[in-house]
Amino acid sequence: MKPKKDPFSSLRIKEFRWFILMRLTLVLAWSMQFVLVEWEVYNITRDPFSLGLIGLMEVIPAVSMALFAGHIVDQNEKRGLLLKCLLALASISSMLCLLVYSEFTEHLDEKMVLWAIYGLVFLGGFVRAFIIPSVFSLLGLIVPKKEYPNAATWSSSTWQISAVFGPAVAGFAIGWIGVFWSLTFVVFSILMAIIALLQIERKPILNQKLGEPMMKSLKEGLNFVFTHKTVLNAMALDMFAVLFGGAVALLPVYAQDILKVGSQGFGILRAAPAVGSLLTMLIATSLPLQRQAGKKLLTAVFGFGICIIVFGLSTNFWLSVLALFLSGITDGISVVIRQTILQIYTPDHMRGRVSSVNSIFVGSSNELGAFESGFTSKLMGVVNAVVFGGIMTLVVVTGTAIVSPKFRELDIEKDMESL
């Protein structure tokens, strides 16, 4: 009889607890800021397409710099590099505070303020290109290899909760304290992340090819991803599924113009996926998601697509809330499994580059999804755009299941036993 697994095993490592707090506050700030910017921009323009532009402004630099950032991360000490990124992010958020402060902008043209916001979002995309591989690489240096599945579950669950709970907090905060003070809280959260990061010691550089030419390094990283189908399929599945399922980018439109529930209703809509993700976190550390991981991942993303379709068609507020709640559960399961796949199958010396490729496939899919939703809503209307995105998610999942039978049979637990 196998000994019962300890669901809190990785949390018994002190530095990992600081890592979790750092990631929790960082992603909370990051996701809150995106929603606050969405709300402010829509108030200025009253144009759904402008919401899509926010995602585009962030994703262009994030994607264009991703591979180079991965090379730089693999060549440098991770904690120090991440610290510089967080300081830059805090500076950008502080400038956004000024741009939404009425006494500062009352004499400025609205278009000037709008493009200044877009410019800061663009700069944030550059910073993000380095944050993602730095965080991923640092995790692999904090916990021993045998703890990777448990640590990946806690880390990805923390990310998922913050990523959807942050927007919910932002939605309520807009009505309670306004956009300026909400952004002030964002800056405070980033400072908390910096304090937590400073509790982690500097880590050794495990890359044996320091000083390797950049193009050779990038080629090695790309070759690894495209020759390891398990990693490639996990990345591609999420990229296309979330790309077409990015309905949450249009929540300001649903809250204000379709469901007509205002900022308080907007907060509840944003909170619904967060509650679903919280439930995922509570069960993910105890349930064997690594067993038959391929089938579970495909099922979760298929369910996510169904939820998006139901949300798009709903004109009932509470049905919309239920659909978003279930989307949080399914997306949370997907995130936990995918992050475990990457941690288990990526060599230590290539974590930066592989994570950067992943940021192109996955990390940017939310922003590209926001642009896709904004663009298609301009072409076919908001409701049709959301439903179209959900249908395309189902098509992608079905296609992956058909063309990748080995991925469908993936079992991480069995693979871990052979390591």
C-alpha positions as a Markdown table, in Angstrom:
| # | Residue | x | y | z |
|---|---|---|---|---|
| 1 | Met | 0.0 | 0.0 | 0.0 |
| 2 | Lys | 1.4 | 3.4 | -1.0 |
| 3 | Pro | 1.9 | 6.0 | 1.7 |
| 4 | Lys | -0.6 | 8.8 | 1.6 |
| 5 | Lys | 0.8 | 11.9 | -0.1 |
| 6 | Asp | 1.3 | 15.0 | 1.9 |
| 7 | Pro | -0.7 | 17.8 | 0.1 |
| 8 | Phe | 1.4 | 20.5 | 1.9 |
| 9 | Ser | 4.8 | 18.9 | 1.4 |
| 10 | Ser | 6.3 | 21.8 | -0.7 |
| 11 | Leu | 4.8 | 24.4 | 1.6 |
| 12 | Arg | 7.0 | 23.1 | 4.4 |
| 13 | Ile | 10.0 | 24.7 | 2.6 |
| 14 | Lys | 10.4 | 28.2 | 4.0 |
| 15 | Glu | 11.6 | 29.8 | 0.7 |
| 16 | Phe | 8.8 | 28.3 | -1.2 |
| 17 | Arg | 6.3 | 29.9 | 1.2 |
| 18 | Trp | 7.9 | 33.3 | 0.4 |
| 19 | Phe | 7.8 | 32.4 | -3.3 |
| 20 | Ile | 4.1 | 31.7 | -3.1 |
| 21 | Leu | 3.4 | 35.0 | -1.2 |
| 22 | Met | 5.5 | 36.8 | -3.8 |
| 23 | Arg | 3.6 | 35.2 | -6.7 |
| 24 | Leu | 0.2 | 35.8 | -5.0 |
| 25 | Thr | 0.7 | 39.5 | -4.5 |
| 26 | Leu | 2.4 | 40.0 | -7.9 |
| 27 | Val | -0.3 | 38.4 | -10.0 |
| 28 | Leu | -3.0 | 40.0 | -7.8 |
| 29 | Ala | -1.5 | 43.4 | -8.7 |
| 30 | Trp | -0.9 | 42.5 | -12.3 |
| 31 | Ser | -4.5 | 41.2 | -12.9 |
| 32 | Met | -6.1 | 44.1 | -11.0 |
| 33 | Gln | -4.2 | 46.6 | -13.0 |
| 34 | Phe | -5.3 | 45.1 | -16.3 |
| 35 | Val | -9.0 | 45.4 | -15.3 |
| 36 | Leu | -8.6 | 48.9 | -13.9 |
| 37 | Val | -7.0 | 50.0 | -17.1 |
| 38 | Glu | -9.8 | 48.3 | -19.1 |
| 39 | Trp | -12.4 | 50.2 | -17.1 |
| 40 | Glu | -10.7 | 53.6 | -17.4 |
| 41 | Val | -10.1 | 53.2 | -21.1 |
| 42 | Tyr | -13.7 | 52.2 | -21.8 |
| 43 | Asn | -14.9 | 55.2 | -19.8 |
| 44 | Ile | -12.8 | 57.4 | -22.1 |
| 45 | Thr | -13.7 | 55.8 | -25.4 |
| 46 | Arg | -17.0 | 53.9 | -24.9 |
| 47 | Asp | -15.7 | 51.6 | -27.7 |
| 48 | Pro | -15.3 | 47.8 | -27.2 |
| 49 | Phe | -12.5 | 47.7 | -29.7 |
| 50 | Ser | -10.4 | 49.9 | -27.4 |
| 51 | Leu | -10.5 | 47.1 | -24.8 |
| 52 | Gly | -8.9 | 44.8 | -27.4 |
| 53 | Leu | -6.2 | 47.3 | -28.1 |
| 54 | Ile | -5.1 | 47.1 | -24.4 |
| 55 | Gly | -4.3 | 43.4 | -24.8 |
| 56 | Leu | -2.6 | 44.1 | -28.1 |
| 57 | Met | -0.4 | 46.9 | -26.6 |
| 58 | Glu | 0.8 | 44.5 | -23.9 |
| 59 | Val | 1.2 | 41.4 | -26.0 |
| 60 | Ile | 3.3 | 42.9 | -28.8 |
| 61 | Pro | 6.4 | 43.6 | -26.7 |
| 62 | Ala | 5.8 | 40.5 | -24.5 |
| 63 | Val | 5.9 | 38.2 | -27.5 |
| 64 | Ser | 8.6 | 40.0 | -29.5 |
| 65 | Met | 11.0 | 40.0 | -26.5 |
| 66 | Ala | 10.1 | 36.6 | -25.1 |
| 67 | Leu | 12.8 | 34.5 | -26.7 |
| 68 | Phe | 15.6 | 37.0 | -26.0 |
| 69 | Ala | 14.3 | 37.3 | -22.4 |
| 70 | Gly | 14.5 | 33.5 | -22.0 |
| 71 | His | 18.1 | 33.5 | -23.1 |
| 72 | Ile | 19.0 | 36.3 | -20.7 |
| 73 | Val | 17.2 | 34.6 | -17.8 |
| 74 | Asp | 19.2 | 31.4 | -18.4 |
| 75 | Gln | 22.4 | 33.4 | -18.4 |
| 76 | Asn | 21.8 | 35.3 | -15.2 |
| 77 | Glu | 20.9 | 34.9 | -11.5 |
| 78 | Lys | 17.2 | 34.6 | -11.3 |
| 79 | Arg | 16.3 | 36.4 | -8.1 |
| 80 | Gly | 18.3 | 39.5 | -8.9 |
| 81 | Leu | 16.8 | 39.8 | -12.4 |
| 82 | Leu | 13.3 | 39.3 | -11.0 |
| 83 | Leu | 13.9 | 42.0 | -8.4 |
| 84 | Lys | 14.8 | 44.5 | -11.2 |
| 85 | Cys | 11.7 | 43.6 | -13.1 |
| 86 | Leu | 9.4 | 44.1 | -10.0 |
| 87 | Leu | 11.0 | 47.6 | -9.4 |
| 88 | Ala | 10.3 | 48.5 | -13.0 |
| 89 | Leu | 6.7 | 47.2 | -12.7 |
| 90 | Ala | 6.1 | 49.3 | -9.6 |
| 91 | Ser | 7.3 | 52.4 | -11.4 |
| 92 | Ile | 4.9 | 51.8 | -14.3 |
| 93 | Ser | 2.0 | 51.3 | -11.9 |
| 94 | Ser | 2.9 | 54.5 | -10.1 |
| 95 | Met | 2.7 | 56.4 | -13.4 |
| 96 | Leu | -0.7 | 54.9 | -14.2 |
| 97 | Cys | -1.9 | 56.2 | -10.8 |
| 98 | Leu | -1.0 | 59.7 | -11.9 |
| 99 | Leu | -2.8 | 59.3 | -15.2 |
| 100 | Val | -6.1 | 58.5 | -13.5 |
| 101 | Tyr | -5.7 | 61.2 | -10.8 |
| 102 | Ser | -8.3 | 63.8 | -11.8 |
| 103 | Glu | -6.3 | 66.8 | -10.5 |
| 104 | Phe | -3.3 | 65.7 | -12.5 |
| 105 | Thr | -5.2 | 65.1 | -15.8 |
| 106 | Glu | -7.9 | 67.7 | -15.6 |
| 107 | His | -6.0 | 70.0 | -18.0 |
| 108 | Leu | -4.9 | 67.2 | -20.3 |
| 109 | Asp | -6.7 | 66.1 | -23.5 |
| 110 | Glu | -8.4 | 62.8 | -23.1 |
| 111 | Lys | -6.7 | 61.4 | -26.2 |
| 112 | Met | -3.4 | 62.3 | -24.7 |
| 113 | Val | -4.2 | 60.4 | -21.5 |
| 114 | Leu | -5.5 | 57.5 | -23.5 |
| 115 | Trp | -2.3 | 57.1 | -25.5 |
| 116 | Ala | -0.2 | 57.6 | -22.4 |
| 117 | Ile | -2.0 | 54.7 | -20.8 |
| 118 | Tyr | -1.4 | 52.6 | -23.9 |
| 119 | Gly | 2.2 | 53.5 | -23.8 |
| 120 | Leu | 2.6 | 52.4 | -20.2 |
| 121 | Val | 0.9 | 49.1 | -20.9 |
| 122 | Phe | 3.3 | 48.7 | -23.8 |
| 123 | Leu | 6.3 | 49.2 | -21.4 |
| 124 | Gly | 4.7 | 46.7 | -19.0 |
| 125 | Gly | 4.7 | 44.2 | -21.8 |
| 126 | Phe | 8.5 | 44.4 | -22.0 |
| 127 | Val | 8.9 | 43.9 | -18.3 |
| 128 | Arg | 6.5 | 41.0 | -18.3 |
| 129 | Ala | 8.7 | 39.2 | -21.0 |
| 130 | Phe | 11.3 | 38.9 | -18.3 |
| 131 | Ile | 9.1 | 38.3 | -15.3 |
| 132 | Ile | 7.5 | 35.1 | -16.6 |
| 133 | Pro | 10.7 | 33.0 | -17.3 |
| 134 | Ser | 12.3 | 34.4 | -14.1 |
| 135 | Val | 9.5 | 33.2 | -11.9 |
| 136 | Phe | 9.3 | 29.8 | -13.6 |
| 137 | Ser | 13.1 | 29.3 | -13.4 |
| 138 | Leu | 13.3 | 30.4 | -9.7 |
| 139 | Leu | 10.7 | 27.9 | -8.7 |
| 140 | Gly | 12.8 | 25.1 | -10.0 |
| 141 | Leu | 15.7 | 26.2 | -7.9 |
| 142 | Ile | 13.7 | 26.5 | -4.6 |
| 143 | Val | 12.2 | 23.0 | -4.3 |
| 144 | Pro | 13.8 | 19.6 | -4.9 |
| 145 | Lys | 12.8 | 17.7 | -8.0 |
| 146 | Lys | 10.6 | 15.1 | -6.1 |
| 147 | Glu | 8.5 | 18.1 | -4.9 |
| 148 | Tyr | 7.9 | 19.5 | -8.4 |
| 149 | Pro | 4.4 | 18.1 | -8.9 |
| 150 | Asn | 3.2 | 19.4 | -5.5 |
| 151 | Ala | 5.0 | 22.7 | -5.9 |
| 152 | Ala | 3.7 | 23.2 | -9.4 |
| 153 | Thr | 0.2 | 22.6 | -8.2 |
| 154 | Trp | 0.4 | 25.2 | -5.4 |
| 155 | Ser | 2.2 | 27.7 | -7.6 |
| 156 | Ser | -0.2 | 27.4 | -10.5 |
| 157 | Ser | -3.2 | 27.4 | -8.2 |
| 158 | Thr | -1.9 | 30.5 | -6.6 |
| 159 | Trp | -1.5 | 32.1 | -10.0 |
| 160 | Gln | -4.9 | 31.1 | -11.1 |
| 161 | Ile | -6.6 | 32.4 | -8.0 |
| 162 | Ser | -4.8 | 35.7 | -8.1 |
| 163 | Ala | -5.4 | 36.0 | -11.9 |
| 164 | Val | -9.2 | 35.8 | -11.5 |
| 165 | Phe | -9.6 | 37.0 | -7.9 |
| 166 | Gly | -7.6 | 40.2 | -8.7 |
| 167 | Pro | -10.0 | 41.3 | -11.4 |
| 168 | Ala | -12.9 | 40.6 | -9.0 |
| 169 | Val | -11.3 | 42.8 | -6.3 |
| 170 | Ala | -10.7 | 45.5 | -9.0 |
| 171 | Gly | -14.3 | 45.3 | -10.0 |
| 172 | Phe | -15.6 | 45.9 | -6.5 |
| 173 | Ala | -12.8 | 48.5 | -5.7 |
| 174 | Ile | -13.9 | 50.7 | -8.6 |
| 175 | Gly | -17.3 | 51.2 | -7.0 |
| 176 | Trp | -15.9 | 51.4 | -3.4 |
| 177 | Ile | -12.8 | 53.6 | -3.7 |
| 178 | Gly | -12.4 | 54.6 | -7.3 |
| 179 | Val | -9.8 | 53.8 | -9.9 |
| 180 | Phe | -7.0 | 56.0 | -8.4 |
| 181 | Trp | -7.0 | 54.3 | -5.0 |
| 182 | Ser | -7.4 | 50.9 | -6.6 |
| 183 | Leu | -4.2 | 51.5 | -8.6 |
| 184 | Thr | -2.5 | 52.7 | -5.4 |
| 185 | Phe | -3.3 | 49.3 | -3.9 |
| 186 | Val | -1.8 | 47.7 | -6.9 |
| 187 | Val | 1.5 | 49.6 | -6.2 |
| 188 | Phe | 1.3 | 48.5 | -2.6 |
| 189 | Ser | 0.9 | 44.8 | -3.7 |
| 190 | Ile | 3.9 | 45.0 | -5.9 |
| 191 | Leu | 6.0 | 46.4 | -3.0 |
| 192 | Met | 4.8 | 43.4 | -0.9 |
| 193 | Ala | 5.9 | 41.1 | -3.7 |
| 194 | Ile | 9.4 | 42.7 | -3.6 |
| 195 | Ile | 9.6 | 42.3 | 0.2 |
| 196 | Ala | 8.7 | 38.6 | -0.2 |
| 197 | Leu | 11.2 | 38.1 | -2.9 |
| 198 | Leu | 14.0 | 39.6 | -0.8 |
| 199 | Gln | 13.5 | 36.8 | 1.7 |
| 200 | Ile | 14.7 | 34.3 | -0.9 |
| 201 | Glu | 18.5 | 33.8 | -1.2 |
| 202 | Arg | 20.3 | 34.3 | -4.5 |
| 203 | Lys | 20.5 | 31.1 | -6.5 |
| 204 | Pro | 23.3 | 29.5 | -8.5 |
| 205 | Ile | 23.3 | 29.7 | -12.3 |
| 206 | Leu | 23.0 | 26.0 | -13.5 |
| 207 | Asn | 23.5 | 26.8 | -17.2 |
| 208 | Gln | 26.8 | 25.2 | -18.2 |
| 209 | Lys | 26.9 | 27.3 | -21.4 |
| 210 | Leu | 27.4 | 30.8 | -20.0 |
| 211 | Gly | 28.4 | 33.2 | -22.7 |
| 212 | Glu | 26.8 | 31.0 | -25.4 |
| 213 | Pro | 25.9 | 33.0 | -28.5 |
| 214 | Met | 22.3 | 34.2 | -28.3 |
| 215 | Met | 21.1 | 32.7 | -31.6 |
| 216 | Lys | 22.5 | 29.3 | -30.8 |
| 217 | Ser | 20.9 | 29.4 | -27.4 |
| 218 | Leu | 17.5 | 30.4 | -28.8 |
| 219 | Lys | 17.7 | 27.7 | -31.4 |
| 220 | Glu | 18.4 | 25.1 | -28.7 |
| 221 | Gly | 15.4 | 26.2 | -26.7 |
| 222 | Leu | 13.0 | 26.2 | -29.8 |
| 223 | Asn | 14.3 | 22.7 | -30.8 |
| 224 | Phe | 13.6 | 21.4 | -27.4 |
| 225 | Val | 10.0 | 22.6 | -27.4 |
| 226 | Phe | 9.2 | 21.5 | -30.9 |
| 227 | Thr | 10.8 | 18.0 | -30.5 |
| 228 | His | 9.1 | 17.3 | -27.2 |
| 229 | Lys | 5.4 | 16.8 | -28.2 |
| 230 | Thr | 4.1 | 16.7 | -24.7 |
| 231 | Val | 5.4 | 20.2 | -23.9 |
| 232 | Leu | 4.4 | 21.5 | -27.4 |
| 233 | Asn | 0.8 | 20.1 | -27.2 |
| 234 | Ala | 0.2 | 21.5 | -23.7 |
| 235 | Met | 1.4 | 25.0 | -24.9 |
| 236 | Ala | -0.5 | 25.0 | -28.2 |
| 237 | Leu | -3.7 | 23.7 | -26.7 |
| 238 | Asp | -3.9 | 26.5 | -24.2 |
| 239 | Met | -2.9 | 29.1 | -26.6 |
| 240 | Phe | -5.7 | 28.5 | -29.1 |
| 241 | Ala | -8.3 | 27.6 | -26.5 |
| 242 | Val | -7.7 | 30.8 | -24.4 |
| 243 | Leu | -7.2 | 32.9 | -27.5 |
| 244 | Phe | -10.7 | 32.1 | -28.7 |
| 245 | Gly | -12.2 | 32.0 | -25.2 |
| 246 | Gly | -11.1 | 35.4 | -24.1 |
| 247 | Ala | -14.7 | 36.6 | -23.3 |
| 248 | Val | -13.8 | 38.2 | -20.0 |
| 249 | Ala | -12.1 | 41.0 | -21.8 |
| 250 | Leu | -15.7 | 42.1 | -22.8 |
| 251 | Leu | -17.0 | 42.0 | -19.2 |
| 252 | Pro | -17.2 | 45.8 | -18.9 |
| 253 | Val | -19.5 | 45.8 | -21.9 |
| 254 | Tyr | -21.7 | 43.0 | -20.5 |
| 255 | Ala | -21.9 | 44.7 | -17.1 |
| 256 | Gln | -22.7 | 48.1 | -18.4 |
| 257 | Asp | -24.6 | 47.6 | -21.6 |
| 258 | Ile | -26.0 | 44.0 | -21.8 |
| 259 | Leu | -26.8 | 42.8 | -18.2 |
| 260 | Lys | -26.9 | 46.4 | -16.9 |
| 261 | Val | -25.6 | 45.6 | -13.5 |
| 262 | Gly | -23.0 | 48.4 | -13.0 |
| 263 | Ser | -19.7 | 48.3 | -11.2 |
| 264 | Gln | -21.1 | 46.1 | -8.4 |
| 265 | Gly | -22.4 | 43.5 | -10.8 |
| 266 | Phe | -19.1 | 43.8 | -12.7 |
| 267 | Gly | -17.4 | 42.8 | -9.5 |
| 268 | Ile | -19.6 | 39.8 | -9.0 |
| 269 | Leu | -19.0 | 38.7 | -12.6 |
| 270 | Arg | -15.3 | 39.0 | -12.1 |
| 271 | Ala | -15.5 | 37.2 | -8.7 |
| 272 | Ala | -17.3 | 34.2 | -10.1 |
| 273 | Pro | -14.2 | 32.6 | -11.9 |
| 274 | Ala | -12.2 | 33.4 | -8.8 |
| 275 | Val | -14.5 | 31.3 | -6.6 |
| 276 | Gly | -14.2 | 28.5 | -9.1 |
| 277 | Ser | -10.5 | 28.7 | -9.0 |
| 278 | Leu | -10.4 | 28.8 | -5.2 |
| 279 | Leu | -12.3 | 25.5 | -5.3 |
| 280 | Thr | -9.8 | 24.1 | -7.7 |
| 281 | Met | -6.9 | 25.0 | -5.4 |
| 282 | Leu | -8.6 | 23.3 | -2.5 |
| 283 | Ile | -9.0 | 20.0 | -4.3 |
| 284 | Ala | -6.0 | 20.0 | -6.7 |
| 285 | Thr | -3.4 | 19.3 | -4.0 |
| 286 | Ser | -5.3 | 16.2 | -2.8 |
| 287 | Leu | -6.8 | 14.8 | -6.0 |
| 288 | Pro | -4.5 | 12.9 | -8.5 |
| 289 | Leu | -4.7 | 15.3 | -11.4 |
| 290 | Gln | -1.3 | 14.0 | -12.6 |
| 291 | Arg | -2.9 | 10.6 | -13.3 |
| 292 | Gln | -4.3 | 10.4 | -16.8 |
| 293 | Ala | -3.4 | 14.1 | -17.1 |
| 294 | Gly | -3.9 | 14.2 | -20.9 |
| 295 | Lys | -7.5 | 13.2 | -20.8 |
| 296 | Lys | -8.2 | 15.5 | -17.8 |
| 297 | Leu | -6.6 | 18.5 | -19.5 |
| 298 | Leu | -8.6 | 18.0 | -22.7 |
| 299 | Thr | -11.8 | 17.5 | -20.8 |
| 300 | Ala | -11.2 | 20.7 | -18.7 |
| 301 | Val | -10.5 | 22.9 | -21.7 |
| 302 | Phe | -13.6 | 21.5 | -23.5 |
| 303 | Gly | -15.7 | 22.3 | -20.5 |
| 304 | Phe | -14.2 | 25.8 | -20.5 |
| 305 | Gly | -15.4 | 26.3 | -24.1 |
| 306 | Ile | -18.9 | 25.2 | -23.1 |
| 307 | Cys | -19.0 | 27.7 | -20.2 |
| 308 | Ile | -17.9 | 30.6 | -22.6 |
| 309 | Ile | -20.8 | 29.7 | -25.0 |
| 310 | Val | -23.3 | 29.7 | -22.2 |
| 311 | Phe | -22.0 | 33.0 | -20.8 |
| 312 | Gly | -22.2 | 34.6 | -24.3 |
| 313 | Leu | -25.8 | 33.6 | -24.8 |
| 314 | Ser | -27.1 | 34.4 | -21.3 |
| 315 | Thr | -29.2 | 37.4 | -20.6 |
| 316 | Asn | -29.7 | 36.4 | -17.0 |
| 317 | Phe | -27.2 | 37.8 | -14.6 |
| 318 | Trp | -27.1 | 34.7 | -12.3 |
| 319 | Leu | -26.8 | 32.3 | -15.2 |
| 320 | Ser | -23.9 | 34.4 | -16.4 |
| 321 | Val | -22.3 | 34.2 | -12.9 |
| 322 | Leu | -22.7 | 30.4 | -12.9 |
| 323 | Ala | -21.1 | 30.0 | -16.3 |
| 324 | Leu | -18.2 | 32.1 | -15.2 |
| 325 | Phe | -17.9 | 30.2 | -11.9 |
| 326 | Leu | -17.7 | 26.9 | -13.9 |
| 327 | Ser | -15.2 | 28.4 | -16.3 |
| 328 | Gly | -13.0 | 29.2 | -13.3 |
| 329 | Ile | -13.0 | 25.6 | -12.2 |
| 330 | Thr | -12.2 | 24.2 | -15.6 |
| 331 | Asp | -9.6 | 26.7 | -16.4 |
| 332 | Gly | -8.0 | 26.2 | -12.9 |
| 333 | Ile | -7.7 | 22.4 | -13.6 |
| 334 | Ser | -6.1 | 23.2 | -17.0 |
| 335 | Val | -3.6 | 25.6 | -15.5 |
| 336 | Val | -2.5 | 23.1 | -12.7 |
| 337 | Ile | -1.9 | 20.3 | -15.2 |
| 338 | Arg | -0.1 | 22.4 | -17.8 |
| 339 | Gln | 2.3 | 23.9 | -15.2 |
| 340 | Thr | 3.1 | 20.5 | -13.8 |
| 341 | Ile | 3.9 | 19.3 | -17.3 |
| 342 | Leu | 6.3 | 22.1 | -17.9 |
| 343 | Gln | 8.0 | 21.7 | -14.5 |
| 344 | Ile | 8.5 | 18.0 | -14.9 |
| 345 | Tyr | 9.6 | 17.8 | -18.5 |
| 346 | Thr | 11.9 | 20.9 | -18.7 |
| 347 | Pro | 15.6 | 20.5 | -17.9 |
| 348 | Asp | 17.0 | 23.0 | -15.3 |
| 349 | His | 19.4 | 24.7 | -17.6 |
| 350 | Met | 16.6 | 25.5 | -20.2 |
| 351 | Arg | 13.8 | 26.7 | -17.9 |
| 352 | Gly | 14.2 | 30.4 | -19.0 |
| 353 | Arg | 14.0 | 29.6 | -22.7 |
| 354 | Val | 11.2 | 27.1 | -22.5 |
| 355 | Ser | 9.2 | 29.3 | -20.2 |
| 356 | Ser | 9.7 | 32.2 | -22.7 |
| 357 | Val | 8.4 | 30.0 | -25.5 |
| 358 | Asn | 5.5 | 29.1 | -23.3 |
| 359 | Ser | 4.8 | 32.8 | -22.7 |
| 360 | Ile | 4.4 | 33.2 | -26.5 |
| 361 | Phe | 2.1 | 30.2 | -26.7 |
| 362 | Val | 0.2 | 30.6 | -23.3 |
| 363 | Gly | 1.2 | 33.7 | -21.4 |
| 364 | Ser | 0.1 | 36.0 | -24.1 |
| 365 | Ser | -3.1 | 34.1 | -25.0 |
| 366 | Asn | -5.2 | 36.1 | -22.6 |
| 367 | Glu | -4.1 | 39.4 | -24.1 |
| 368 | Leu | -4.4 | 38.1 | -27.7 |
| 369 | Gly | -7.8 | 36.7 | -26.6 |
| 370 | Ala | -8.8 | 40.2 | -25.4 |
| 371 | Phe | -7.8 | 41.6 | -28.8 |
| 372 | Glu | -9.6 | 38.8 | -30.7 |
| 373 | Ser | -12.7 | 39.4 | -28.6 |
| 374 | Gly | -12.6 | 43.2 | -29.2 |
| 375 | Phe | -11.9 | 42.8 | -32.9 |
| 376 | Thr | -14.6 | 40.1 | -33.5 |
| 377 | Ser | -17.1 | 42.1 | -31.5 |
| 378 | Lys | -16.5 | 45.0 | -33.8 |
| 379 | Leu | -17.2 | 42.7 | -36.8 |
| 380 | Met | -20.2 | 40.6 | -35.5 |
| 381 | Gly | -21.4 | 42.1 | -32.3 |
| 382 | Val | -20.4 | 41.4 | -28.7 |
| 383 | Val | -22.6 | 38.3 | -28.1 |
| 384 | Asn | -21.8 | 36.7 | -31.4 |
| 385 | Ala | -18.1 | 37.3 | -30.8 |
| 386 | Val | -18.2 | 35.5 | -27.4 |
| 387 | Val | -20.1 | 32.5 | -28.7 |
| 388 | Phe | -17.8 | 32.3 | -31.7 |
| 389 | Gly | -14.8 | 32.2 | -29.4 |
| 390 | Gly | -16.4 | 29.4 | -27.3 |
| 391 | Ile | -17.1 | 27.3 | -30.4 |
| 392 | Met | -13.6 | 27.7 | -31.7 |
| 393 | Thr | -12.3 | 26.5 | -28.3 |
| 394 | Leu | -14.3 | 23.3 | -28.7 |
| 395 | Val | -12.9 | 22.9 | -32.2 |
| 396 | Val | -9.3 | 23.2 | -31.0 |
| 397 | Val | -9.7 | 20.7 | -28.2 |
| 398 | Thr | -11.4 | 18.2 | -30.4 |
| 399 | Gly | -8.7 | 18.5 | -33.0 |
| 400 | Thr | -5.9 | 18.1 | -30.5 |
| 401 | Ala | -7.6 | 14.9 | -29.1 |
| 402 | Ile | -7.9 | 13.4 | -32.6 |
| 403 | Val | -4.4 | 14.2 | -34.0 |
| 404 | Ser | -2.4 | 13.6 | -30.7 |
| 405 | Pro | -3.4 | 10.2 | -29.3 |
| 406 | Lys | -0.1 | 10.0 | -27.2 |
| 407 | Phe | -0.9 | 13.3 | -25.5 |
| 408 | Arg | -4.4 | 12.0 | -24.8 |
| 409 | Glu | -2.9 | 9.1 | -22.9 |
| 410 | Leu | -0.3 | 11.2 | -21.0 |
| 411 | Asp | 0.1 | 10.1 | -17.4 |
| 412 | Ile | 2.5 | 12.3 | -15.4 |
| 413 | Glu | 2.3 | 10.1 | -12.3 |
| 414 | Lys | 3.7 | 7.1 | -14.2 |
| 415 | Asp | 6.4 | 9.2 | -15.8 |
| 416 | Met | 7.5 | 10.5 | -12.4 |
| 417 | Glu | 7.9 | 7.0 | -11.1 |
| 418 | Ser | 10.4 | 6.3 | -13.8 |
| 419 | Leu | 12.5 | 9.4 | -13.1 |
